[in-house]
Amino acid sequence: MARMDRGGRGPNLRRPKLPKAATDEELRRVISNGLAPEMPGAWQLSVREVASVAGYVREMGKIAVEIVPGNPFNGETLFAGRGCSGCHIINGKGNSAGPELSNTGARRSAAHLRESLLQPQADLPDGFLVVEAELAGGGKVRGVKLNEDLFSIQVRDGGGRVHSFQKSALKALTRKTGESSMPAFTSLPANEIDDLVAYLASLRGNQ
Ligand code: HEC
């Protein structure tokens, strides 16, 4: 679970414009009714309480952007040099084993981005559960679960190959909750982490 002070799944509210809540009325509606698919509505709040939460969100927007140490231009070079683009797409370039990051700076706080590099297992975005399938004939396939129903499961391995298994044909199927298929980059020097975070925080897509 994401810690409250950092925020994991939701968008970064510390920015001047919220695309889904441009007007105050829209913002109050988002707070009371929620936003599909992930944000539940706060239907138990009174009209006054909703207005007060909305006011708070607007205040945060005035603290325009978090101050992030590090050099985003170096970060961009490091992103390719440290193999990040082997698993992430930014503006159409790279591979898609991990989530696309083209507008990650608009959706994630800098603290969350830093944590993603140092402790990737701390907060997995939906759709990145790691599973290990033990084959009846010996051998194991480990990868990210793409799809699953009662009888079968599809897994993408580290090399990007997609496997489909009938569960009845497997010796074992283990869900590695709390594990990430992204390596932790704890061995990178602190200034490189700062540069990467500064680069990621600057990625705001077309919003
Ligand atoms: C082997 C593949 C792989 C490599 C290499 C890799 N990542 Fe990831 N990354 C993933 C996967 C899979 C996830 C989603 C699961 C998770 O959060 O741990 C992820 C998650 C992330 C997230 C969090 C996204 C979010 O919305 O929460 C960020 C930020 C990120 N990676 C940045 C990087 C950077 C920067 C590098 C290079 C230093 C890198 N990644 C290298 C696979 C990879």
Boltz pocket constraint, residues with backbone or C-beta under 6 A from the ligand:
constraints:
  - pocket:
      binder: B
      contacts: [[A, 8], [A, 78], [A, 79], [A, 82], [A, 83], [A, 84], [A, 85], [A, 86], [A, 87], [A, 88], [A, 97], [A, 98], [A, 99], [A, 100], [A, 101], [A, 104], [A, 108], [A, 112], [A, 113], [A, 116], [A, 117], [A, 120], [A, 121], [A, 123], [A, 124], [A, 125], [A, 128], [A, 158], [A, 179], [A, 180], [A, 181], [A, 182], [A, 183], [A, 185], [A, 196], [A, 200]]
      max_distance: 6.0
